[in-house]
Amino acid sequence: MSQSSNTYKTNGISQVLSAVVDSVSDTGAAFATTKSGEGIFINKRIVEKMMLNDLDEIRAYVVPNYPDMADRIAWRATRVDIQGPSMLAGEPSEVPNDIRLRALMARPDKIVKELWEFGDLCDELGEEEQVVHDLLEKLIADGIVEQVETFVLTPKGFTGYVE
């Protein structure tokens, strides 16, 4: 029985959700996000068996995550089917901005994936500053993104430094 365009009820506990793989971690597990922003944990065994990669569009058979993790990631996958080319290969307007932002921030080609300059996010997404600001505020409120301050020694600081 279809509940929405990307959620299907299969029994009293499990559901089938369409999602995009945000990232495959160094430990081999993966995290995916539905169009509505719900997180899905995918264990290493499933990732390896299905040869999942970042940005793969999937259909995940999910159950509620363990109670100690459910506040951060609502679901855990018990099975995954790859649905074909990633929806991120389509026109940017077809992909929700929050999915695009999360996939962008999890890109494996970034040496330090965790740190992004605000202007770089705007440029990469091709969105106005206010749109990206509002999106980041929502993701911060949802506990998905953290805002941090960074500091760097200026050239003036090097002149007074003694080892």
Secondary structure, 3 states (H helix, E strand, C coil): CEEECCEEECCCCCEEEEEEEEEECCCCCEEEEECCCCEEEECHHHHHHHCCCCCCEEEEEEEECCCCCCCCCCEEEEEEEECCCCHHHCCHHHCCHHHHHHHHHCCCCCCCCCCCCHHHHHHHHCCCHHHHHHHHHHHHHCCCCCCCCCCCCCHHHHHCCCC
